[in-house]
Every structure is written in structure tokens, then in C-alpha cells.
Amino acid sequence: MAGEAETQEWVRPLAGLTLNDAPSVGGKGANLGELIGGGFPVPGGFVVTKEAYLAAMDAAGLRAELAARALPPTGVTEQELLAFAEDVRTRVSKAAIPDAIAGSITEAYRRLGDDRRVAVRSSAPAEDAADTSFAGIHDSFTDVAGPAQLLEAIVRCWMSLWSARALTYRKVQNVEEEPSVAVVVQLMVDSVSAGVMFTVDPLTGDPDRIMIEAARGLGEVVVGGQVEPDTYMVSKTEPRAVLSAHVGAQAFQLVAGESADEVPEQIPESDRGRRVLTDRQVLAVAALGVDAEKHYGVPQDMEFSFCPSANGSDPDLYIVQSRPITTLAQGGAGADSGPSGAGELLVSGLGASPGVASGRVRIMREVADAGSLNDGDVLVAPMTRPDWLPVLRRASAIVTDGGGITCHAAIVGRELGKPVVVGARGATGTLVEGALVTVDGSAGTISAGAPAPGEVRPLPSAEPVAAAPTREVTATRVYVNLATPDTAEEVAAMDVDGVGLLRAEFMITEALDGLHPAKLLAEGRRAEYVEKMAAGVSTIAAAFGDRPVVYRAIDLRSNEFAALDGGDVEPDEDNPMIGYRGCYRYVREPELFRLDLDVIAAVRARHTNVHLMIPFVRTKWELAECLSLLDAHPLGRDTGLKRWIMAEVPSVVYWLPEYAALGIDGVSIGSNDLTQLILGVDRDSEVCKDLFDTRDPAVLDAIDQIIARASAAGLTTSLCGQAVSLYPELAEHLVRQGITSMSVTPDAAAATRHNVAVAERAVILEAARRRV
């Protein structure tokens, strides 16, 4: 019985462990046991506890000395730190494993089978916790076989507790506990493909998007940043779907060898550039991620592996690690992909850690080149491995030729609060040593020079976030503006209520195939045009399900029509912005309007969420004529169709009650056109840009009257423009006026939702205080 108790002290099976066991078996071991208990597919094994490590150090007479040297001395150089770490590692390597502990480990290993191949992985008590990932800081070894190799690998894991990167990480994270480490010993799975999954978008914090990175072979190439993996985005909500698939660049893979090492193997040229995972496999990984997030109650960073099936069928899927996500972008930081304010774009890649920083380029190909890096330089490398951590601390930003946004360097970069761009192919060959550049870790760009001081966006806080931000619920709907079907699925997966403006001019000119509408109709190609347009609009409608999609009818101006083949029929106008366009043109050219009506009718046969918006309405009589054309069309008998108009011309303030009487359902205030026509300022004028301001009292007065008169007539109201995302005070003003929705570009949707939510809470609070 004594020996059995002793075995339990040094070795514990994975099955039966829970998160409560983390102080003894480490975060990795505790999470694996928790997953097994939750019914997840996890390879079996056992954990050599931290108590075994501490007992071994005690027996060697090293424990007190090691505790005293837990953190690197203050002010040491990289060279001094490396020497300090090497001295401690050497002393640990010479500490023999006591016979009782070695016997317990050997017995547990034999229970797995005869000399089974295993993975041996460090598992520190603070590792994979809610606030520290220790991503890649401690060592792991694959394809270990036999008791002798196993014991050697365990000692090497113990030694990794004292590497320069581990010492630095503990200091960065203010880990004050006595350093210790457990070791997970797990049956080896021979991956044909593997990778990492975040159950929340790690850049934007979007809780409804799952990000998966995958590569061929063993997963170390992904988490170690050795290749640019495939990146898949998946919608979390049912019906779950693959939103996008970015194929990476992988010239080699790591395969399990027979000598306790990973063996690089070149991938044939014919297999490169092809997706690693099928949609079916991506969705299978995502399903496990959703279940794991529910099990833990917080977003998870998980590693998975597809391995050959014993019966030759589809590969089996295993989870080999799960931990809470320690860094999430706050406030949609990752969605900010605007220009950084610097100069010419030099290189672009994948934004892996948000923020903007400038500095001199320092190209490093080996960690031994660290002496050339000055504090505040931009570190540019083919790849940054976890052992570069002491160097990463001094860089203002990090750029790598390869890697994905879940690689170790990206994770650590986010924890350090530094902008990181990975997968910037050719950066080491393109960027010039010593040149001043600006790195935008949100947009994934490296630009020449530095922005003006006022243009630099602050770095995000390095303080970790344990859970995704709570979705804000608003009574005022937040719509998006779209122009093509290309991003429809991705945008539909966002927290938006529909498409407030389908600006279809790009699709229209593409469907016209370079021809003027009059020439296209003369050539008998009406059906071809309608089919092309309906296909594009249907893609968008399908992506948004039952959420509305408001299609704005053709609003090309005469100068834009003139550029088409056959456009010589267009009038020559000095100011086409306020010329022959919109509703008036439909009255003069009913066949042009019927093209749009045919398109919407074709789409609504399958997608009844699509509705019509008539642009640039100036007078009552032209709207009446236009609506009569609609009533004469088969679409006019569709009672479910909503009829909206754009409120862009100041005359709408006067005519709105009359417009309502004609049977329209809602108005969308085009803030840009309305502002330019009220203030008499060309919206495209660089010279007069200081005059253009939607917050001008004259513009606000017109908007207020439109909302008031529309609301009195029972119409819905919306505002289309970016101003509400830029100016919280404008959002609050519109909410107080009773506007029912706002429509912005997708990148501004999160900021707009937040501004609206804050405004609504202020209104509710004021009302409550008045009642007290």
C-alpha cells in the first residue's frame, strides 16, 4: 500500500484529473484530464507531478538554490542572461532522478503498452492558466520510445524551466511562486494534419467567429511559427459555416521519426497551395471548440490533430491541448484596418497583434544576432521562435516572413502588447536594415516612415482578458452598407441586423459587361443582365437569412454612364452630382428602372428579405410617377416588399408627409449628400473639407425634421454614413430623436453598436431619474 501511495504522489493518470489538480499536474495536464472527463477525444497517458520534480531537486540538494534564482538578475545583458541560464540548466541536468520516482514513471509507462511511442510535454502549474499561457516557453518532445528515452526527456523538460526565455517570461508576468514543472506523458498520435483553434477571433474579440489554423504533419510547425498555415474562419452560430479559407505557404512538414525527434519532410510541389483541411474537417474541429467553450465557460485556445484511422476511413480527430485564451482584442481593435498615417506601403501580411508602432528595421536571422537590436527597433525575422523572448521584449514591433496569428511569437507578442505582423512574405529581403518604418498590427502592414504624433494609435493594454466582451444589445438597429457579394458571409457573421444599403453600382457595371444599358437592351441581353445581378444579390440575401437587405436602385450619374460602351447618348453635364440621376432618371427611362425591378422580383422568389430603395428623390410628382411604374410591374403586387427612399435632397424635409401618403415604408438619410447640399460643399473637395461637417446645426436640424415627420407618418428611419461611428455625440443625438436604425460600413459596425448602446443607456437612465 505504501508503494501505491508513493506512485500516486509522483505519477497520476490523465483520466480522472480535473482543473482543481492544476497545482500538482500543471495547467496542461489538468486541462487534458478535464477534457477526458468531458468526453472529448484525447490520447491517453499520465502526468509526472511537480512534486516529483521538487523531490528530485531536494534529493540533489538544489531546491533552495533554485528558488533563490527563480528570476534573472536585474539589469543583465542577453549574454549574461544566457550564461546565467546555462549554469542553472547544467546543474539541473546532473541531478539524478531518485529510484522511487524513476520506478513510478517506468511502471506507469509500461501500463500504456510495450515501449509505446509517446509525447513528453512540460506542464507548469501556471501554464495554460487564465492569465498566463507560457506558450512555447517550456520544452516538449515527440516520438519518445522506451524507459531510458522517457526518463531523459523528462529531465530535459525539467531543464527547460530554467531557459533564458522561461526566466524572462516569469519576470515579465511577475510570477513569484517557486518555479516547478510537471510533465505530461501522452500516447503519440501521428498527425497527417494538425493545428490550433481559437473559439473567439483573437484579433477582434468577436465571440461568434472561430479561427482555425492548420498545416500538414505535426502541429509544431503551426504553434512554433515555422510555416504560414492555412487560416479558416467559421461562424459559431448554427447553421455553422466556413466563412473564409486562406491557403498558407508550407514547403515542408514534420513527421514522427524513430529517434525521439521530429523529421522534416519536403512537400511535393504538386501538393503545395492546396487546402490542408476540407470544410467537413474544419466544421468537425469547430464543433469540438464550441463544446469545449461550453464545458469550460470561457473561450479556449486548443490544439488538434488528425491521425490515420485504424480502419482506413477518414482520419480520426484528437484534441491534444486546451487552455483559456489569455489575450483578446478589446473593443474590436483588430477591426481597425485604416491607414496608419505613415508613407508608402512596403510589405503586408497577417495582422497578429493590434496596435501601431514605429522604429528602425533590424533584420535578425538567428537569436545570436540579438546584439544588433536596440530598444524600440522593429524586429524583422524569417521566424521568431519562443527562445527569442528576451529579445522580443526590446522590440517596438515584430515582423516575420512566415507564421500564423496563433504561433508562439504572435501569442507572446499580444501578451507583451506589441504590434505583430506575421506571414509577411519576403519582409527580410524587402525591408532595408536601419530604415524607419511603421508597423500596423491590426491592418497587417509595414509602411515607410513614421506617422505624425497625433496619428499614432496607442498600443492595446497588455493586461489579459479572460473572456470575450459581452455583446451589446440595442433597440436601435445597426445595419451595414455592402457593395459586392464577396464578403457577404463574413459580414453576415458579425453582430449586425441586416444590410441598410446594398450599393450595387459595382455589380451593375460588371453585369452590364461594359455596355450602356440602352445598348445592352438593344442587343437583347436583358435576361443575361438580370441573371447576373440576381445571382449576386441572392448570395447576399442568403447570407443574411431573415435579416433585411435593402437594395438601392441604379444610381449611376451621367458621367459614369458615359464611360460605358454606347455612352455617347448621355447628356454633357457640368455638375452631374446634382444632374440626371436617381428617381427622375427612372421616370424618363422606365426601362432602366424595370431592370432593377426584374432583378428584385427574381431574387424575392427565393429570398423575401430583399427590399427596394429609390435614390435621390427631389419632388412629389417624380416619386409618384416612379411608384406607378413599380405598381405596373409584377413586383408591385408583392405586398411583402418594403419601399424605401433615400433622403439626400433638402426638399425631402418639406415633401416627406406627401411622400408618406404615396405609400412608402421608410426613409434612409444619406448624410453625405444631405450635408453637401445643405452646406453647399462638394463632398469630394479637398480644398473645402473643413466646411463639410454632418454635425453642423443646419444639417442636424434637417435630420431632426426628417425623423420627426417620418415618425409621425409611421415610417421607419435610418441614417447611412460613417459619422455615427466617428462621433458618439451624433449617435446619441439620433437616438434621442427616435431614429430606428443606422447603416455603416462593416468595419465601423462594432463602434457604432457601442455608441448606440451608450446613448440608449443614457436616455433610459435619465428617464428613470425623472420618475424618482
N, C-alpha and C positions, 0 to 999 in steps of 0.2 A: 504493500500500500504506500510505503514511503517513497519508493521509486516512481509509482504512478503519479503521486502528488508532485514530485520533483519534475516529471515530464511536463505536467500541466503548467508549471511555473516558467519553464524555458520555451516550450512549444505549445501552440494552440491551433487546432484545425480551423480552417476558414469557416466551414459550416458551423453555425452557432454563434458566431461573433456578431455584435451589433455596434452601433455608433458609440454606445457607452463604454466600449472596450478600447477606444482610441488611445487613452493614456498609456496603455500597455502594448498594444499591437500597432500603433500608428494610424494615421488617417487613412492611408491606402488600404491597410489590412482591415480596418473597421468597416470601411465602405464596401469592400468586396464581400465581407460576411453579411453586411446589411442587404446587399443585392441578392445574395444567395437565399437569404431568409424571405425576401420579397418575391421569389420565384423567377428571377432573371437568369438568363443563360450565362453562367460564369464558370470558367475552368476551375477544377478543384485544387486544393493544396493546403498549406499550413503557414503559420507565422512563427518565426523565431522572435520572441518578445524583446522589448527594450531591457527587461530585467536580465535577460541572458547577456546582452552587451555590457550592462553595468557590472554584472558579476564577473565577467571576463576581465574588464578593466580593473576591478577591485583585486582580483587574483594576481594581476600583473603589477600591482602597486601603482597604477597610473591614474585612478579615478580622481583623486583630489587635484592632481596637477592639471588634468584636462579641464576640470571645472573652472580652475583659475584662468585658463587660457581660452575660454569659451568664445571671446570676441577678439578681433585683431587689435593690436595696439593702436592707439590714436596717432594719426599723422604719418603712418608708414607709407612708403612708396610701393608701387606694384612689385618691384623686385624684392623689397623687404618682406612684403606680404607673402609672396611665393616661397621665399626661404623659410619664413615662419611656419607656413602650412606644411611644407615638405618635411620639416623636422618633426612636427606632431604626427603626420601620417606614417612616417618611418617607425616611430615608437609604437603606434597602434598596430602596424603590420607585424611587429615582432612579438606581440602579446599572444601567447598560445591560448587556444580555446580549451577551457578546463574539460577533463574527460567526461564528467557528468553531463555537461551541456552538449558536447560533441556526440555522446551516445544518444541523447534525446533527439537530436536533429537527425542522426542516421536512422534511428528507428522510425521516426515519422516519415522520412523519405522512402524507406522500404515499404511502408504501407501503401504508397502510391503505385507500386509495381516494381518490377525488376529493372533497375537502372533507367527509369523513365527520364526522358528529357524534360527539363523544367526551365522556367524563367525565374531569376532571382532578383528581387527588386527591393530597394530601400523603402522604408515606411516610417518616417519620423513622426513623433506624437503631434507636432504642429503642422505636419504635411497634409495637404488637401483639406484644410480647415476652412471655415467661412471667411477668414480674413487673410490667410497666407496660403499660397499654392505650393511653394517650394518647387515650381515647375522646372524639372530637369536639373535641380541643384544637386541631388544625391544620385549615385550611380545605380544602374540596373544592368543585368547580364542575361542574355538569352542562350538557349540551346546548351544548357549545362547538364552533363550526364555523369553519374557515378558519385559516390560519397566524397571522394577526395576533391573533385572539382567543385562540388557543392560547398564544402567547408571553406575552400579557398575563395569562392565567390562571396560568401557571407562576410569573410574578413575584409574583402575589398569594399563591400557595402559599408562596413563599419568605418573603414578608412575615408570614404567619401564624405563622412560627417565633418572632416577636417580639411577639406579642399579650400583653396582661396575663395572660390565662388560661394561655398557654404558659409564660410566665416563672414564674407561681405554681406550676404543675404541676411544672416542673423542680425548683423549690425543695422542694416537698412530697415529691417522690420522690428527692431527693438525687442528681439527675442531674448529674454533674460534668464529663462529656465536652464538648468544644467543640460547640456547637449546630450542627446541619446537617440538611438535609432533601432527600430525593429526591422525585420527582413521578411518579406513575403516570398514564399517558395510555391510556385504555381505550375501546374502541368502546361507544357509548351503547346501552343497552337500554331501550326504552320500556315501563316496567312498568305492567301493569294491576293488579298487587298485589305487595307486597314486604314484607320484614320481617327479623326476627332469630331465630336459633335457638341455644339453649344445649343442648349434648349431655349436660349434667348439670343437675339442678334447681339454679339458682343460689342459692336461699334455703336449702334443706335439705341440699344436697350429695348428694342421692340419686342414685347413678350409674345407676339403672335407669329414670330418668324424663327425657324430653326435653321442654324447654319451647320453644314457638314462639309468637312474637308477629307479627301481620300486620295490614296496613292496605291500603286501596285506593291506587292510584297509586304514586308513587315512595317508596322506603323511608325517605327523610329524615324523614318525619313520625313514624316509629317511633323511629329512633335519636336523633332530635332532641327526642323527647318532645312533639311538637306536638298529638298526639291520644291518646286512650285506645285502643290497638289491641285486636284480638281476642287472646285467650290460649288456646293449646291445650296440653294435657298428653298426652304419648304414652309408652306403655310401650316400653322399648328392647328387651326380650327378645322373642323370637318366641313365638307369633304376635303381631306388633306391632299395637297397637290405640290408638285415640284414647280416652284416659281421661276427658277433660273438654274442653268448649269454652265459654269465656266470651266473649260478644259484647261488644265495646267500644262506644265512642261516637265517631263520626267524622262531622263535618258537612262537611268539605271534603277534597279530595285535591290533591296536587301532580302536575302533568303536565308533560311535557317541552315547552318552548316553542321558539321560533326565535331567541332573543336571549341565549343563554348564561345563561339563568335558569330557575328553576322557577316555573310559573304556578299559583296557587291556583284551584281549580275547585270550586264548591259541589256537594255530592252531593244528588240529589233526595231529598225526604223519604221517598218510597216505597222507596228503596234503603237507607235507614238502618236500623240494628237487625238487619240480615241478616248472616250469616256471610260473612267475606271468602274463606275457603278451604273447599273441600269436604274430606271425610275422605280422599278419594283424593289430593288435593294435599298435605294435611298429612302423610300417610304417605310421599309421594314426597320431601318435604323431609327428613323424619326419616331415611329410608333413606340419603340423602346424608350426613347428620350422622353416622350410625353408621359409614359407610365412611370419612369424614374422621377421626373419632376413632381408628379402627384405623390409618389411614395415619400419623397424627402420634404416636399412642401416648399422647396426653393429651386431656382434654376440650376442646372447641372452642366458641368464640363466633363464629357465622357469619352473614353477611348473604346473603339470597337475593332473587331477582326472578323473577316470572312475566311473560313477554312474549308478545305475539301471535305465533302461529305463521305462517310464510310460506305454508303450505298451508291455513290456515283451521281447522285442527284444534285440539285442546286447547292452551292456552298452553305455551310452552317454559319450562323451569326452568333458571335460571343461578345459580351461586354467584359473588358479586361481592366477597366478603371472608371470610377465616377467620383466627382468632387464638386462642392459648391463653386459657382463662378465667383471669383474674388474681385473681378473688375468689370463693371458695366458702365457704358457711356451714360451720362446723366443729361436729361433734358434734350435728348435727341442730338447729342453732339456729333455723332457720326453722320448725321444727315446734312450737315453743313459742308457743302462742297463748292462754295463760291470761291472766287479768286482770292488769293492770299494778299494781293496788293503788291507782290514782287514783280519781277520782269519776265523775260521770255521763258516759256516752259521748256525745260531741258530734258527731263525724264519723268515718266509716270509709272505707277504700279498700283498695288493694293493698299489702301489706307488701313493700317493695322492698329493704330493708337491715335486718337484725335488730339488736335492742338496744332499750333503753328510755332516754329522756332527757326531762327537764322543762325548761321555760323560758317566758318571756313571748312571746306571739304578736307577730310583726312581719310585717304584710302588705306585700309588695312586688310591684308590677306591672311595674316596669322596673328594670334594673340600676342606673339612676341614683338609685334610692331607697336605695342601699346605706348612706347616711349614717345612716339611722334604725335600722339593725341593730346592736345591742350584742352583745358576745361572750356566747355562751350563750343567745341568743334562739332561739326556734323560727321558722324562716323559712317563711312561708306565701305561695305564689305561684300564679298561674294555671298557669305552667310555668317551670321553671328551665333555661335554655339553658347550653351549655358555657361561654359567656363570663362566666357568673356565678361561676366557680370561686373567684376571690379572696374573694367574699362567702360562699360555701358553707363555707369553712374556718372562719368565725367562728360559724356557727350550731351549736346543740346538736343540732338535728334539722331535717329538711326535709319539707315537706308541699306537694303540688301538686294542683290541681284535676284535671289530666289526666295523660297519660303512662302508660307501662307499665314493668314492672320490668326491662326491658333498655334503657331510654332512657339517654342520656348522663348525666343528673343522677343516676340510680339507680346506674349503674356507678361514677361518681366518688364518690358518697356511700358506697358499700361500701368503696371504696379508702381513704376518709378515716375509716372506722369510725364513721359516723354513722347513726342510725336514719332511714329514709326511708319515707314513705307516699305513693304516687302514686295517681292516679285517684280522689282523694277529692273527688268532685264537689260543688261548691258550698262548699268549705272557705273560700275567700276571702270569701264572703258570709255564712257561718255563724259562723266564729270571730271573736272580738272582739279588736281591737287592744289589746295590753297585758295580756290575760288570761293567767293561769298555767295551763298545760296540760301533759299528759304524752303523749308520742308513743311508741307501741309499734310498732317497725318490723317485728316478727315477725307480730303479730296484725293489723297494718294499721289501728290505732285511734288516735284522739286523744280523750283524756278530760280532764275538768275537774280542775284542781288538780294536786298532786304527791303521789306515794306516800310513805309513811313511809320513812326512810333504809334500813331493813333489807329493804324490799320491792323496791328498785330492782335490776334485773338488770344486771350490768355489760355495757358495750358489747363486741362481739366485737373481737378483735385486728384491727388494720388490716393486719397482716402478710399478704401474699398467699399463697394456696395454689395450687400449680402443678397439682395433680391431685386427683381425688376421693378421699375417705377409703376405705381398703380395707374391704370388707365383712367383718364378723366372723362366723366360723363357730363354732357351738356344738352340743354334743351334746344339751344340754337345749333342747327346742323352745320357741319363743316364738310363742304364739297371740295372736289379738286377740278382743275382745268386740265384737259388732255388734248393732244393733237394727233396722236397716232395709236394704233393698237399694239405697238411693240412692247410697251411697258405696262399694258393693262392689267395683267395678272399680278405683277409685282405691286402696283399701286393699289389694286383692289384688296390686297392682303393687309394694307395699312389701316389705321384707325380713321377711316373716312366714311361719310354717309352716302356717297354717290358722286356722280360727275355733274357739276353745276354748269359746266361749259365744255362741250365737245367742239373744239375749234378745229373744224375739219378741212381747212384750206389746204394743208399739206396732202391729205388723202385725195382731195378733189383734184388738185393739179396732177397728181400721179395717175389717177383714174382717167383723166382727160387725155393722157398719153401725149402731152404737148400740144393738143389741138384746142382751139377755141370751141366753146360749147356749140356755137352755131355751125361750125364745120363738122364737129363730131355728129351732130344730129343729121346734117345733110348727107353724111356718109352712111347713115343707117346704123350707127353703133350705140344707140341708146341702151339696148339691153346689156351690152358689154359693160358700159359705164355703171349701170345700176348694179350689176352683179359684183363688180369690183368693190364699189362703195359699200354695198350691203354686207359683203364678207368682212370688211374692216370694222364696220360699226357693230356687226354681230359679235365679233371677237371681244370687243369692249363690253357690250351688253351682257354676254355670257359670263365674263369675269366678275361683273358686279352683281350678278344674281338678281335679287328683287330690289336692289337699290337703284334709284332713278339715274338715268343718263340723259342729259338734256342736249340735244343736237342743234347747234346753231346753223341755220341755212346758209347757203353760199354767200360770202361777204367779200369777194374779191373786188378790188377797186378797178376803175377803167385802165389805169396804167399797168396793173397786174394782168388783166385780161389781154391787153395789147401786146404783151410779150409772148403770147401763145401763137401757134401757127393758125393763121386766119384772123389774127387780132387787129388787122388793119381796119376793121369795121368799127372799132372803138372810137368814141369822141376824143378829141385832144383837149384835155382839161388842165388848167393851170394849178388847180388845187383839188386833186381827186379825193383827198381825205374827206371833204365835205361835198363831194360831187355825186356822180351817177353810181349809186351803190344801194345795198340793202333793200328795204321794203319797196321803195319807189321803183327800183330796177325790176322787181318781180312783177309789178303792175304793168310796166312797159314791155317786159319779156316773160310772159306767163310760162313759156316752155322751159325757161331756165328754172323757175320755181317748181314746175312739175317734176323735174329731175330729182330734186330733193324729196318731194312728196312720194315719188316712186320708191326711192331708197328707204325711207322710213316705213312705208307700207310693207315692203319686203321683209324688213327686219322685225317689225312688230308681229308678223305672222308667227314668229317663234319667241320673240323677246319683247314682252309688253312693258318693260321698264324704260323703253326709249320714248322720249317726248320731243316736241318741236319748239325751237326758239327763233323768232323773227328779229333780225338785227336792224338797227339804225332807222327806227320809226320816227317820222317827223310830224305827220299830220294825221287827223282822224280819217279823212277820206281815203288816203292811200292804204291805211291799215284795214279799213272796211273793204276795199277792193281786194286786198291780199287775202283776207279771211274768206271772201266769197269764192276765190279760186280754190282755197282749201276745201270749202264745203262742197264744191262741184266735183272734187276728186273722191275716189272711193275711201281714201284715208279720212275724209271729213265725216264719214258715218261711224268712225271708230270712237265711241263715247268714252273710252278709257284714255284717249290721247289728251295730254295736257298741252295747252297753248300758252307759251310764254313769249314775252317781248323783251328786248334789250332796252334799258332806259339810259341812253347815251346822249340824247339831244335835250337841251334845256326845256324845249317846248313840251316835254313829257309832263312836267310839273302842272302845266295848265290843262293838258288834254287827258290826264290819267282817269278821271271819273268817266269820261266818254269812252275811253279805251275799255274800261271795265264793263261798260254797258254793251260793248260789242261781243263780249263773251270770252275774254282772255282769262287765264287762271293765275298768272303770276308775272312779276317783273324782276329782271336781273339788272342791277345798276352797274353799268360799265364805268367804273370810277375813272379810268384813264381818259376815255373820250369825253365824259361829262366834265372833268376838270379842265381839259384843254379848251372846250367850247365855252365854258362859263368864264374862265380867266383869259381867254384869247391867247393861249400859249401853245405853240406847236409842241406836242409831247415828245417829238424826236429832236428838238433843238438843243444843241449843246450850249449855245450862247445864252439861251433864256431858261436854263434848267433850274436856276434859283427861284424862278417865279412859279414853277409847277409844284403845287402842294395840295393834295386832296384834303388836308386839314384846314384849308383856308375857310374862314367863316361863310363866305358866299357859297362855296361848294357844299359845306355841311348843311347850310340852310336848305339848299335844293334837295339834298339827300333826305333831310328830315321831312320835307313836304311830300316827297315821293313815298316814303314809308308810311306816313300818316294817311295820305289819301288812298294808297293801295290797301292798307289795313282796314280802313273804313269801308272799302268796297268788297272786303272779303278775299283779297288777293294775297298770295304768298309773296315774300320779298327776299331778295338776295343781293349781295354785293360781290362783284367779281373784280378782284385786284389784290395786289400784294400789300397794300398799305395796312391792312388789318393785322398782318403778321409782323410788320415792322413797328407799328405804333400801338402799344397796348391801350393807350387812351382813346384811340379811334375805335378799337374793338368794344371798349366799354361804352362809348357814346352810342354806337349802333345797337348794342344790346338794350340800353336804356330806351332807345326809340322803338324797340319792339321788332327789329328785323328777325326774320325766321331762319336765314341761313347766310353763309359766306362761302365763297368759292375761290380757292387759291391754287398755286402750283403745288405739286406733291411735296417738294422739299420744304415748303412752308406750312404744311398741314399741321404738324405737331405743335409748332409755335403758335399757330392760330387757335388750335383747340385749347391750349393752355391760356392764352389771352382771353378767350371767350369764357372759360371756366372761372377765371379770376373775376371777370366782370360780373358774371351771374351770381357768384357768391357775395360780391359787394352789394348788389341790388337786393338779394334775399336778406342779408344782414341788416341793411338799412330799413327794410320793410318790417323786420322783426322788432327792431328798436323803436320804431314809431308806434307799434302796438303795445309796447310795455308802458 
